[in-house]
Amino acid sequence: MVTRYFEWRRCLRRRGSNDAGARTGRAARFFRATAASSDRTVNTMRKTNQNQRHDAMNAKISQLRELLISAKDLAEVCDYFHTVLVPDDVFMRCGVCSSEPRLFDALRAVLERVAPGGKLGAPMLARLQPQALCHGYTTWGRGHVVFFYFEQLDLGFCSYSASLFSETVTYLRFNLTNVACLGSWGIAKGQRGNA
């Protein structure tokens, strides 16, 4: 606002007007014009920054997708998810609350094989529409589960820990191609300090 005031003063000096009414009218027109111009510039800058942030997030999600497909050590997938994506505010804000019963059925079936006798708690699930990615948290018995699932790949990942203080974490990669048979799935165990 201070900058606009000095620009207004410069504008009046160039025109050499001493008329108070003319000054007020010109000042009002000047402020409206500069405010509109400034707002357009700020909005353009905001959109550019938002696009850059979303492009960066899309690149991170693509990297996660590639890691999930190719990683031999599933702890790398978990590490990447928790150290790169979870701290990203854009990632955490752009999901929409969702419910995927088929995904929850698959999680129950996979977790039953790893830790029999548990019960799936009320899951919190967010879905990112453009990337067709679901991610969330739930409990299994007294244990904790963090998961994500790429719909287009029909490939998901979850990490299960028997408690918050447990040293051992179980990593699972699964698909939902055939929910009755649960398709294919892989298990790896790791230490909490490494994941």
Contacts in CASP RR format, 6 or more apart in sequence:
PFRMAT RR
TARGET T0000
AUTHOR 0000-0000-0000
METHOD contacts of the structure
MODEL  1
MVTRYFEWRRCLRRRGSNDAGARTGRAARFFRATAASSDRTVNTMRKTNQ
NQRHDAMNAKISQLRELLISAKDLAEVCDYFHTVLVPDDVFMRCGVCSSE
PRLFDALRAVLERVAPGGKLGAPMLARLQPQALCHGYTTWGRGHVVFFYF
EQLDLGFCSYSASLFSETVTYLRFNLTNVACLGSWGIAKGQRGNA
4 30 0 8 1.000
4 31 0 8 1.000
4 34 0 8 1.000
4 35 0 8 1.000
4 38 0 8 1.000
7 30 0 8 1.000
7 34 0 8 1.000
8 26 0 8 1.000
8 27 0 8 1.000
8 30 0 8 1.000
8 31 0 8 1.000
11 26 0 8 1.000
11 30 0 8 1.000
12 23 0 8 1.000
12 26 0 8 1.000
12 27 0 8 1.000
15 26 0 8 1.000
17 23 0 8 1.000
17 26 0 8 1.000
53 90 0 8 1.000
54 90 0 8 1.000
54 94 0 8 1.000
56 90 0 8 1.000
57 88 0 8 1.000
57 90 0 8 1.000
57 91 0 8 1.000
57 94 0 8 1.000
58 130 0 8 1.000
58 131 0 8 1.000
60 84 0 8 1.000
60 85 0 8 1.000
60 88 0 8 1.000
60 91 0 8 1.000
61 85 0 8 1.000
61 91 0 8 1.000
61 128 0 8 1.000
61 131 0 8 1.000
61 133 0 8 1.000
63 80 0 8 1.000
63 84 0 8 1.000
64 77 0 8 1.000
64 80 0 8 1.000
64 81 0 8 1.000
64 84 0 8 1.000
64 85 0 8 1.000
64 148 0 8 1.000
65 150 0 8 1.000
65 153 0 8 1.000
67 76 0 8 1.000
67 77 0 8 1.000
67 80 0 8 1.000
68 77 0 8 1.000
68 150 0 8 1.000
68 153 0 8 1.000
68 155 0 8 1.000
68 156 0 8 1.000
68 157 0 8 1.000
68 173 0 8 1.000
69 153 0 8 1.000
69 155 0 8 1.000
71 77 0 8 1.000
73 188 0 8 1.000
74 157 0 8 1.000
74 171 0 8 1.000
74 172 0 8 1.000
74 173 0 8 1.000
74 186 0 8 1.000
74 188 0 8 1.000
75 169 0 8 1.000
75 171 0 8 1.000
75 188 0 8 1.000
75 190 0 8 1.000
75 194 0 8 1.000
75 195 0 8 1.000
77 157 0 8 1.000
77 171 0 8 1.000
77 173 0 8 1.000
78 146 0 8 1.000
78 157 0 8 1.000
78 159 0 8 1.000
78 169 0 8 1.000
78 171 0 8 1.000
78 195 0 8 1.000
79 194 0 8 1.000
79 195 0 8 1.000
81 135 0 8 1.000
81 146 0 8 1.000
81 148 0 8 1.000
81 157 0 8 1.000
82 146 0 8 1.000
82 195 0 8 1.000
85 91 0 8 1.000
86 92 0 8 1.000
91 128 0 8 1.000
94 128 0 8 1.000
95 126 0 8 1.000
95 127 0 8 1.000
95 128 0 8 1.000
95 129 0 8 1.000
96 126 0 8 1.000
96 127 0 8 1.000
96 128 0 8 1.000
96 129 0 8 1.000
97 124 0 8 1.000
97 125 0 8 1.000
97 126 0 8 1.000
97 127 0 8 1.000
98 125 0 8 1.000
98 126 0 8 1.000
98 127 0 8 1.000
98 134 0 8 1.000
99 125 0 8 1.000
100 125 0 8 1.000
100 127 0 8 1.000
100 134 0 8 1.000
100 149 0 8 1.000
102 176 0 8 1.000
102 179 0 8 1.000
103 125 0 8 1.000
103 134 0 8 1.000
103 147 0 8 1.000
103 149 0 8 1.000
103 176 0 8 1.000
104 120 0 8 1.000
104 123 0 8 1.000
105 179 0 8 1.000
106 174 0 8 1.000
106 176 0 8 1.000
106 179 0 8 1.000
106 182 0 8 1.000
107 120 0 8 1.000
107 123 0 8 1.000
107 138 0 8 1.000
107 140 0 8 1.000
107 145 0 8 1.000
107 147 0 8 1.000
107 158 0 8 1.000
108 120 0 8 1.000
109 179 0 8 1.000
109 182 0 8 1.000
110 158 0 8 1.000
110 172 0 8 1.000
110 174 0 8 1.000
110 182 0 8 1.000
110 185 0 8 1.000
111 118 0 8 1.000
111 120 0 8 1.000
111 140 0 8 1.000
111 145 0 8 1.000
111 158 0 8 1.000
111 160 0 8 1.000
111 172 0 8 1.000
112 118 0 8 1.000
113 185 0 8 1.000
114 160 0 8 1.000
114 170 0 8 1.000
114 172 0 8 1.000
114 187 0 8 1.000
115 140 0 8 1.000
115 141 0 8 1.000
115 143 0 8 1.000
115 160 0 8 1.000
115 162 0 8 1.000
115 170 0 8 1.000
117 141 0 8 1.000
118 140 0 8 1.000
118 141 0 8 1.000
119 140 0 8 1.000
119 141 0 8 1.000
120 138 0 8 1.000
120 139 0 8 1.000
120 140 0 8 1.000
121 138 0 8 1.000
121 139 0 8 1.000
121 140 0 8 1.000
121 141 0 8 1.000
122 138 0 8 1.000
123 136 0 8 1.000
123 137 0 8 1.000
123 138 0 8 1.000
124 136 0 8 1.000
124 137 0 8 1.000
124 138 0 8 1.000
125 134 0 8 1.000
125 135 0 8 1.000
125 136 0 8 1.000
126 134 0 8 1.000
126 135 0 8 1.000
126 136 0 8 1.000
127 133 0 8 1.000
127 134 0 8 1.000
128 134 0 8 1.000
128 135 0 8 1.000
131 150 0 8 1.000
132 150 0 8 1.000
132 151 0 8 1.000
132 152 0 8 1.000
133 148 0 8 1.000
133 149 0 8 1.000
133 150 0 8 1.000
133 151 0 8 1.000
134 148 0 8 1.000
134 149 0 8 1.000
134 151 0 8 1.000
135 147 0 8 1.000
135 148 0 8 1.000
135 149 0 8 1.000
136 146 0 8 1.000
136 147 0 8 1.000
136 148 0 8 1.000
137 144 0 8 1.000
137 145 0 8 1.000
137 146 0 8 1.000
137 147 0 8 1.000
138 145 0 8 1.000
138 147 0 8 1.000
139 145 0 8 1.000
140 160 0 8 1.000
142 162 0 8 1.000
142 163 0 8 1.000
143 160 0 8 1.000
143 161 0 8 1.000
143 162 0 8 1.000
143 163 0 8 1.000
143 166 0 8 1.000
144 160 0 8 1.000
144 161 0 8 1.000
144 163 0 8 1.000
144 164 0 8 1.000
145 158 0 8 1.000
145 159 0 8 1.000
145 160 0 8 1.000
146 158 0 8 1.000
146 159 0 8 1.000
147 156 0 8 1.000
147 157 0 8 1.000
147 158 0 8 1.000
147 159 0 8 1.000
148 156 0 8 1.000
148 157 0 8 1.000
148 158 0 8 1.000
149 155 0 8 1.000
149 156 0 8 1.000
149 157 0 8 1.000
149 176 0 8 1.000
150 156 0 8 1.000
153 175 0 8 1.000
154 175 0 8 1.000
154 176 0 8 1.000
154 177 0 8 1.000
155 173 0 8 1.000
155 174 0 8 1.000
155 175 0 8 1.000
156 173 0 8 1.000
156 174 0 8 1.000
156 175 0 8 1.000
157 171 0 8 1.000
157 172 0 8 1.000
157 173 0 8 1.000
157 174 0 8 1.000
158 171 0 8 1.000
158 172 0 8 1.000
158 174 0 8 1.000
159 169 0 8 1.000
159 170 0 8 1.000
159 171 0 8 1.000
159 172 0 8 1.000
159 195 0 8 1.000
160 169 0 8 1.000
160 170 0 8 1.000
160 171 0 8 1.000
160 172 0 8 1.000
161 168 0 8 1.000
161 169 0 8 1.000
161 170 0 8 1.000
161 192 0 8 1.000
162 168 0 8 1.000
166 192 0 8 1.000
167 191 0 8 1.000
167 192 0 8 1.000
167 193 0 8 1.000
168 189 0 8 1.000
168 190 0 8 1.000
168 191 0 8 1.000
168 192 0 8 1.000
169 189 0 8 1.000
169 190 0 8 1.000
169 191 0 8 1.000
169 192 0 8 1.000
169 195 0 8 1.000
170 187 0 8 1.000
170 188 0 8 1.000
170 189 0 8 1.000
170 190 0 8 1.000
171 187 0 8 1.000
171 188 0 8 1.000
171 189 0 8 1.000
171 190 0 8 1.000
171 195 0 8 1.000
172 185 0 8 1.000
172 186 0 8 1.000
172 187 0 8 1.000
173 185 0 8 1.000
173 186 0 8 1.000
174 182 0 8 1.000
174 183 0 8 1.000
174 184 0 8 1.000
174 185 0 8 1.000
174 186 0 8 1.000
175 183 0 8 1.000
175 184 0 8 1.000
175 185 0 8 1.000
176 182 0 8 1.000
176 183 0 8 1.000
177 183 0 8 1.000
177 184 0 8 1.000
END
